[in-house]
Amino acid sequence: MSADRLLKALRDEGLTVHEVRDWRSHNRNSQGPWGPVNGVMIHHTASSGTDSSVALCYDGRADLPGPLCHGVIDKKGEIHLVGNGRANHAGMGDNDVLNAVINETELPSDNEADTDGNARFYGFECVNLGDGDDPWPEEQKLAIEKVSAALCRAHDWSEKSVIGHLEWQPGKSDPRGFTMDGMRTRIGERLGAKPEGTDETKLAEYVPFPGADFFRDGRDSEIVTAMGKRLVAEDCDHYQEGPGPEWTDADQESYAAWQRKLGFSGDDADGIPGEVSWDKLRVPQD
C-alpha cells in the first residue's frame, strides 16, 4: 500500500495515528526486496515509555538500523507510524509458516529460519517489556486488533494472515502476555463488521461532511455552532467567547487542534475540515 492508503486504512478503522518524522520514505528498501507482502506480524518492544520506544523503532540500534517496524502501538492504543517499506522487524523465519499464512491454513511449528520475513510482513511493535509482568491495557490490545483488521481489509485477508513473531522465528517470545490465537479470534470478529470510521449506521446520527468550501469567512450556520461545541468537548478549545454560528479564526484554530489530536500534521492540520476528521468528530444532528 502507498503511505496515504495505509494511513487512511488505519484511521478508517477508528485509530488515532501519529506520523513520525519522515516515515513515508523511511525504509530499508536499498538492502533487499519489499513484497509481495503476505501478512501482519505483531511484536513487543522489550522497552518502556512511548517516546523512547518510538525513537528506538524509528532510529534502530547500532547493530540494526531502523526502521524496526512500520508502526508502534503505545499503551494508550495510539499508533505511531515510523516506516513505509522494508523494515528490520521479522528477520529470517520458517518458510512453512509463510506458506500457511499465504494459504491461510493452520500454522505449523516454526523450526527453521530460511526465509526473509522483512520482505513479506508488515510489522507492529507494541510498547511492553515482554517480561510477562508488564500489563497489556485493553486499549492497547484493541489497537492491535484494529491495526490488524485494517490491513486485512485492505488486502482482503482473513485473521489467519496475522501472526506473532514467536510463531515465525525460532527462539522468539513476542508478543508475551496474550495469546495470538485469542487475538486472531478478536480480529476475525472485527472483520465481520464494518470499520468504525465508515459505519453508515453510526454516521447517520451526525451531520454529514458539508465539504471544505462550506468553512469560509462569512459562513453563518448552526452546523458551525454544533461543531464548536464538539471541539470544546474534545478539549480543542481556542474560543474566547464562542462557539457561535459564524465561522471565525477561533473555529479554524480549534479545528486545527482537533486535526493534530488525530495525528494530522502540516497542511493536513490547517484547520479546514476534511471528510476523515469531520466524520471522527461526529457533530450531532439537530
Backbone hydrogen bonds in HBPLUS format (Angstrom, degrees):
<---DONOR---> <-ACCEPTOR-->    atom                        ^
c    i                          cat <-CA-CA->   ^        H-A-AA   ^      H-
h    n   atom  resd res      DA  || num        DHA   H-A  angle D-A-AA Bond
n    s   type  num  typ     dist DA aas  dist angle  dist       angle   num
A0006-LEU N   A0002-SER O   2.95 MM   4  6.18 159.0  1.99 153.2 159.0     1
A0007-LEU N   A0003-ALA O   2.95 MM   4  6.13 168.4  1.97 153.7 156.7     2
A0008-LYS N   A0004-ASP O   2.96 MM   4  6.15 162.0  1.99 147.9 153.0     3
A0009-ALA N   A0005-ARG O   2.92 MM   4  6.05 158.6  1.96 146.6 152.5     4
A0010-LEU N   A0006-LEU O   3.10 MM   4  6.35 160.0  2.14 153.6 157.8     5
A0011-ARG N   A0007-LEU O   3.03 MM   4  6.25 165.7  2.05 152.1 156.3     6
A0012-ASP N   A0008-LYS O   2.77 MM   4  5.82 154.5  1.83 151.7 158.9     7
A0013-GLU N   A0010-LEU O   3.15 MM   3  5.25 138.0  2.34  96.2 108.0     8
A0015-LEU N   A0010-LEU O   3.36 MM   5  5.84 158.1  2.41 145.2 145.2     9
A0014-GLY N   A0011-ARG O   2.94 MM   3  5.17 159.3  1.98 109.5 114.5    10
A0197-GLY N   A0012-ASP O   2.68 MM 185  4.31 134.2  1.89 145.0 147.2    11
A0079-ILE N   A0016-THR O   2.89 MM  63  6.17 175.3  1.89 166.0 166.6    12
A0018-HIS N   A0079-ILE O   2.67 MM  61  6.00 157.7  1.72 156.1 164.0    13
A0081-LEU N   A0018-HIS O   2.88 MM  63  6.21 155.7  1.94 174.3 177.3    14
A0020-VAL N   A0081-LEU O   3.14 MM  61  5.76 154.4  2.20 153.3 159.0    15
A0023-TRP N   A0020-VAL O   3.04 MM   3  5.71 133.1  2.26 136.9 149.9    16
A0025-SER N   A0022-ASP O   3.14 MM   3  5.92 150.8  2.23 122.8 128.9    17
A0026-HIS N   A0023-TRP O   3.23 MM   3  4.81 160.7  2.27  97.3 103.0    18
A0084-ASN N   A0026-HIS O   3.05 MM  58  5.94 157.8  2.10 147.9 153.5    19
A0028-ARG N   A0086-ARG O   2.77 MM  58  4.96 146.6  1.88 131.5 140.1    20
A0031-GLN N   A0028-ARG O   2.90 MM   3  5.53 162.0  1.93 120.9 127.0    21
A0035-GLY N   A0119-ALA O   2.72 MM  84  5.13 145.9  1.84 130.3 142.1    22
A0038-ASN N   A0120-ARG O   2.74 MM  82  5.48 166.9  1.75 144.3 145.4    23
A0122-TYR N   A0039-GLY O   2.95 MM  83  6.37 161.3  1.98 156.4 156.9    24
A0040-VAL N   A0161-SER O   2.96 MM 121  6.39 155.4  2.02 152.3 159.8    25
A0163-ILE N   A0040-VAL O   2.90 MM 123  6.30 165.5  1.92 168.7 171.2    26
A0041-MET N   A0122-TYR O   2.74 MM  81  5.99 156.5  1.79 156.7 164.5    27
A0124-PHE N   A0041-MET O   3.01 MM  83  6.44 157.2  2.07 166.0 173.3    28
A0042-ILE N   A0163-ILE O   2.94 MM 121  6.38 150.2  2.03 146.7 156.4    29
A0165-HIS N   A0042-ILE O   3.08 MM 123  6.08 148.2  2.18 167.6 158.8    30
A0043-HIS N   A0124-PHE O   2.95 MM  81  6.10 154.8  2.01 163.2 158.8    31
A0126-CYS N   A0043-HIS O   2.99 MM  83  5.98 147.3  2.10 121.2 130.5    32
A0045-THR N   A0126-CYS O   2.90 MM  81  5.74 152.5  1.98 148.4 146.0    33
A0046-ALA N   A0128-ASN O   2.83 MM  82  5.61 134.6  2.04 178.4 165.1    34
A0053-SER N   A0049-GLY O   3.14 MM   4  6.00 149.9  2.23 137.2 146.0    35
A0054-VAL N   A0050-THR O   2.85 MM   4  6.00 161.0  1.88 160.1 165.1    36
A0055-ALA N   A0051-ASP O   2.97 MM   4  6.15 160.7  2.01 147.5 153.1    37
A0056-LEU N   A0052-SER O   2.94 MM   4  6.09 155.7  2.00 141.8 148.5    38
A0057-CYS N   A0053-SER O   2.99 MM   4  6.20 160.6  2.03 146.3 151.3    39
A0058-TYR N   A0054-VAL O   2.92 MM   4  6.10 144.1  2.05 146.5 156.5    40
A0059-ASP N   A0055-ALA O   2.85 MM   4  5.91 174.1  1.86 155.4 157.4    41
A0060-GLY N   A0056-LEU O   2.68 MM   4  5.17 150.0  1.76 139.1 148.9    42
A0068-LEU N   A0057-CYS O   2.78 MM  11  4.80 161.1  1.81 143.5 149.1    43
A0066-GLY N   A0059-ASP O   3.07 MM   7  4.60 141.4  2.22 114.2 104.1    44
A0061-ARG N   A0064-LEU O   2.75 MM   3  4.90 161.1  1.79 133.8 135.0    45
A0064-LEU N   A0061-ARG O   3.12 MM   3  4.90 146.7  2.24  95.2 105.3    46
A0088-ASN N   A0067-PRO O   2.86 MM  21  6.19 150.8  1.95 168.0 159.9    47
A0070-HIS N   A0123-GLY O   2.78 MM  53  5.45 171.9  1.79 147.4 150.1    48
A0082-VAL N   A0070-HIS O   2.92 MM  12  5.44 156.3  1.98 129.7 137.5    49
A0083-GLY N   A0070-HIS O   3.38 MM  13  4.46 149.9  2.48 124.4 117.6    50
A0125-GLU N   A0071-GLY O   2.98 MM  54  6.41 145.7  2.10 157.5 162.9    51
A0072-VAL N   A0080-HIS O   2.88 MM   8  5.02 155.2  1.95 132.0 139.0    52
A0080-HIS N   A0072-VAL O   2.85 MM   8  5.02 151.3  1.93 145.4 154.2    53
A0073-ILE N   A0125-GLU O   2.79 MM  52  6.17 156.9  1.84 152.4 159.6    54
A0127-VAL N   A0073-ILE O   3.03 MM  54  6.28 163.0  2.06 154.5 157.7    55
A0074-ASP N   A0078-GLU O   3.02 MM   4  5.58 165.2  2.05 161.5 161.9    56
A0077-GLY N   A0074-ASP O   2.97 MM   3  5.36 158.4  2.02 111.5 118.5    57
A0089-HIS N   A0087-ALA O   3.03 MM   2  5.75 126.9  2.32 107.8  92.5    58
A0117-GLY N   A0091-GLY O   2.84 MM  26  5.39 156.8  1.89 147.9 154.0    59
A0093-GLY N   A0115-THR O   2.78 MM  22  5.18 157.3  1.83 144.5 150.8    60
A0114-ASP N   A0093-GLY O   2.76 MM  21  5.75 130.8  2.00 143.6 143.8    61
A0115-THR N   A0093-GLY O   2.95 MM  22  5.18 139.3  2.12 140.3 147.8    62
A0094-ASP N   A0168-TRP O   3.19 MM  74  5.98 149.3  2.29 151.8 157.2    63
A0097-VAL N   A0094-ASP O   3.05 MM   3  5.32 125.9  2.36 101.7 115.0    64
A0098-LEU N   A0094-ASP O   3.13 MM   4  6.58 156.8  2.19 147.8 154.3    65
A0099-ASN N   A0095-ASN O   2.96 MM   4  6.22 161.1  1.99 150.4 154.6    66
A0100-ALA N   A0096-ASP O   3.06 MM   4  6.28 148.3  2.16 138.4 146.9    67
A0101-VAL N   A0097-VAL O   2.91 MM   4  6.25 151.4  1.99 152.0 160.1    68
A0102-ILE N   A0098-LEU O   2.88 MM   4  6.18 163.6  1.91 155.8 160.2    69
A0103-ASN N   A0099-ASN O   2.92 MM   4  6.06 159.4  1.96 145.5 151.0    70
A0104-GLU N   A0100-ALA O   2.67 MM   4  5.45 111.6  2.13 131.6 148.9    71
A0105-THR N   A0100-ALA O   2.93 MM   5  4.99 154.2  2.00 136.3 144.7    72
A0120-ARG N   A0117-GLY O   3.00 MM   3  5.12 144.4  2.13 103.1 113.8    73
A0121-PHE N   A0117-GLY O   3.18 MM   4  6.04 131.1  2.43 162.9 165.2    74
A0140-GLN N   A0137-PRO O   2.97 MM   3  5.31 127.4  2.26 104.7 117.8    75
A0141-LYS N   A0137-PRO O   3.10 MM   4  6.53 160.0  2.14 154.2 159.8    76
A0142-LEU N   A0138-GLU O   2.80 MM   4  5.94 155.4  1.86 151.1 158.3    77
A0143-ALA N   A0139-GLU O   3.11 MM   4  6.25 146.2  2.23 133.0 141.5    78
A0144-ILE N   A0140-GLN O   3.01 MM   4  6.37 151.3  2.10 147.1 154.6    79
A0145-GLU N   A0141-LYS O   3.02 MM   4  6.28 160.4  2.06 146.7 151.7    80
A0146-LYS N   A0142-LEU O   2.87 MM   4  6.17 155.7  1.93 147.1 153.9    81
A0147-VAL N   A0143-ALA O   2.79 MM   4  5.94 169.8  1.80 155.8 158.3    82
A0148-SER N   A0144-ILE O   3.04 MM   4  6.11 169.1  2.06 149.0 152.4    83
A0149-ALA N   A0145-GLU O   2.96 MM   4  6.12 158.8  2.00 144.9 151.4    84
A0150-ALA N   A0146-LYS O   2.82 MM   4  5.97 157.7  1.87 151.8 158.0    85
A0151-LEU N   A0147-VAL O   3.14 MM   4  6.45 160.8  2.18 153.2 156.6    86
A0152-CYS N   A0148-SER O   2.93 MM   4  6.12 155.5  1.99 148.1 155.9    87
A0153-ARG N   A0149-ALA O   2.83 MM   4  6.01 159.7  1.87 152.6 157.4    88
A0154-ALA N   A0150-ALA O   3.09 MM   4  6.29 158.9  2.14 142.2 147.9    89
A0155-HIS N   A0151-LEU O   3.09 MM   4  6.28 143.6  2.23 143.2 151.6    90
A0156-ASP N   A0152-CYS O   2.79 MM   4  5.60 111.7  2.26 142.0 158.4    91
A0157-TRP N   A0152-CYS O   2.83 MM   5  4.53 161.3  1.86 134.5 138.7    92
A0156-ASP N   A0153-ARG O   3.27 MM   3  5.00 152.7  2.35  95.5 103.5    93
A0161-SER N   A0158-SER O   3.09 MM   3  5.94 165.8  2.12 124.3 126.4    94
A0162-VAL N   A0159-GLU O   3.14 MM   3  5.63 153.1  2.22 119.5 120.0    95
A0167-GLU N   A0164-GLY O   2.92 MM   3  5.31 150.3  2.01 109.6 118.9    96
A0168-TRP N   A0165-HIS O   3.00 MM   3  5.16 158.0  2.05 107.8 114.9    97
A0169-GLN N   A0165-HIS O   3.08 MM   4  6.20 169.8  2.09 174.0 170.9    98
A0166-LEU N   A0174-ASP O   2.77 MM   8  5.31 146.6  1.88 163.8 161.8    99
A0172-LYS N   A0169-GLN O   3.24 MM   3  5.94 161.4  2.28 145.0 144.9   100
A0183-MET N   A0179-THR O   3.08 MM   4  6.39 154.6  2.15 142.0 149.3   101
A0184-ARG N   A0180-MET O   2.79 MM   4  5.95 158.7  1.84 148.5 154.1   102
A0185-THR N   A0181-ASP O   3.06 MM   4  6.33 147.8  2.17 142.9 151.2   103
A0186-ARG N   A0182-GLY O   3.16 MM   4  6.53 153.8  2.24 143.9 150.2   104
A0187-ILE N   A0183-MET O   2.91 MM   4  6.23 159.2  1.95 153.8 159.8   105
A0188-GLY N   A0184-ARG O   2.86 MM   4  6.03 161.0  1.90 149.2 154.2   106
A0189-GLU N   A0185-THR O   3.07 MM   4  6.33 155.1  2.14 146.2 152.3   107
A0190-ARG N   A0186-ARG O   3.01 MM   4  6.31 154.4  2.08 147.6 154.7   108
A0191-LEU N   A0187-ILE O   2.88 MM   4  6.16 153.5  1.95 151.8 159.4   109
A0192-GLY N   A0189-GLU O   3.19 MM   3  5.30 144.9  2.32  97.6 107.9   110
A0193-ALA N   A0190-ARG O   2.94 MM   3  5.47 166.9  1.96 119.0 122.7   111
A0198-THR N   A0195-PRO O   3.12 MM   3  5.55 156.8  2.18 110.9 118.1   112
A0199-ASP N   A0196-GLU O   3.44 MM   3  5.31 173.8  2.44 108.7 107.6   113
A0203-LEU N   A0199-ASP O   2.99 MM   4  6.21 165.9  2.01 155.2 159.9   114
A0204-ALA N   A0200-GLU O   2.99 MM   4  5.94 131.9  2.23 137.6 147.3   115
A0205-GLU N   A0202-LYS O   3.26 MM   3  6.00 160.6  2.30 118.4 122.6   116
A0206-TYR N   A0203-LEU O   2.96 MM   3  5.33 162.9  1.99 115.3 120.8   117
A0285-GLN N   A0205-GLU O   3.25 MM  80  6.15 158.9  2.29 148.5 142.1   118
A0207-VAL N   A0283-VAL O   2.69 MM  76  5.55 162.4  1.72 165.3 171.7   119
A0214-PHE N   A0211-GLY O   3.09 MM   3  5.63 155.9  2.15 113.4 120.7   120
A0215-PHE N   A0212-ALA O   3.15 MM   3  5.83 150.1  2.25 116.6 122.8   121
A0219-ARG N   A0216-ARG O   3.08 MM   3  5.84 159.8  2.12 145.7 146.7   122
A0247-TRP N   A0219-ARG O   2.88 MM  28  5.43 159.0  1.92 152.7 158.7   123
A0221-SER N   A0245-PRO O   2.80 MM  24  4.83 160.3  1.84 134.0 131.8   124
A0224-VAL N   A0221-SER O   3.06 MM   3  5.47 132.1  2.30 105.4 116.0   125
A0226-ALA N   A0222-GLU O   2.92 MM   4  6.18 165.3  1.94 151.3 154.6   126
A0227-MET N   A0223-ILE O   2.85 MM   4  6.02 155.7  1.91 146.9 154.1   127
A0228-GLY N   A0224-VAL O   2.92 MM   4  6.13 161.3  1.95 148.4 153.2   128
A0229-LYS N   A0225-THR O   3.01 MM   4  6.34 154.7  2.07 151.6 157.9   129
A0230-ARG N   A0226-ALA O   3.14 MM   4  6.41 151.5  2.23 143.8 151.1   130
A0230-ARG N   A0227-MET O   3.07 MM   3  5.18 118.0  2.47  97.3 112.6   131
A0231-LEU N   A0227-MET O   2.95 MM   4  6.30 151.0  2.03 150.7 159.7   132
A0232-VAL N   A0228-GLY O   2.95 MM   4  6.24 153.3  2.02 149.7 156.6   133
A0233-ALA N   A0229-LYS O   3.03 MM   4  6.26 155.9  2.09 142.2 148.8   134
A0234-GLU N   A0230-ARG O   2.97 MM   4  6.25 134.9  2.18 139.6 151.7   135
A0234-GLU N   A0231-LEU O   3.17 MM   3  5.00 127.5  2.46  90.0 103.7   136
A0236-CYS N   A0231-LEU O   2.84 MM   5  5.10 164.0  1.87 157.9 155.8   137
A0235-ASP N   A0232-VAL O   2.98 MM   3  5.06 158.0  2.03 110.2 113.0   138
A0251-ASP N   A0248-THR O   3.10 MM   3  5.24 123.6  2.43  97.6 111.1   139
A0252-GLN N   A0248-THR O   3.17 MM   4  6.58 159.5  2.21 148.4 153.5   140
A0253-GLU N   A0249-ASP O   2.82 MM   4  6.07 159.9  1.86 152.7 158.2   141
A0254-SER N   A0250-ALA O   2.91 MM   4  5.99 156.5  1.97 142.3 149.1   142
A0255-TYR N   A0251-ASP O   2.83 MM   4  6.05 157.9  1.88 150.6 156.9   143
A0256-ALA N   A0252-GLN O   2.91 MM   4  6.09 150.3  2.00 143.5 151.8   144
A0257-ALA N   A0253-GLU O   3.12 MM   4  6.41 147.8  2.22 140.2 148.1   145
A0258-TRP N   A0254-SER O   3.13 MM   4  6.53 145.7  2.25 140.8 150.1   146
A0258-TRP N   A0255-TYR O   3.06 MM   3  4.92 116.6  2.48  90.4 106.1   147
A0259-GLN N   A0255-TYR O   2.90 MM   4  6.27 156.7  1.95 151.8 157.8   148
A0260-ARG N   A0256-ALA O   2.95 MM   4  6.23 158.9  1.99 149.2 154.6   149
A0261-LYS N   A0257-ALA O   2.95 MM   4  6.14 146.4  2.07 139.5 149.1   150
A0262-LEU N   A0258-TRP O   3.08 MM   4  6.41 140.5  2.25 144.5 154.4   151
A0262-LEU N   A0259-GLN O   3.14 MM   3  5.16 127.0  2.43  94.7 108.1   152
A0264-PHE N   A0259-GLN O   2.98 MM   5  5.36 151.9  2.06 154.0 145.0   153
A0263-GLY N   A0260-ARG O   2.96 MM   3  4.97 149.4  2.05  99.7 109.6   154
A0268-ASP N   A0265-SER O   3.07 MM   3  5.36 139.1  2.24 138.9 133.5   155
A0269-ALA N   A0266-GLY O   2.98 MM   3  5.56 165.0  2.00 118.7 123.1   156
A0278-TRP N   A0274-GLY O   2.91 MM   4  5.91 156.1  1.97 154.4 162.3   157
A0279-ASP N   A0275-GLU O   2.97 MM   4  6.05 165.5  1.99 149.4 152.7   158
A0280-LYS N   A0276-VAL O   3.20 MM   4  6.43 148.0  2.31 143.1 151.6   159
A0281-LEU N   A0277-SER O   3.03 MM   4  6.25 135.5  2.24 140.1 151.6   160
A0281-LEU N   A0278-TRP O   3.08 MM   3  5.11 128.9  2.35  96.5 110.3   161
A0282-ARG N   A0278-TRP O   3.25 MM   4  6.58 149.1  2.35 152.1 158.7   162
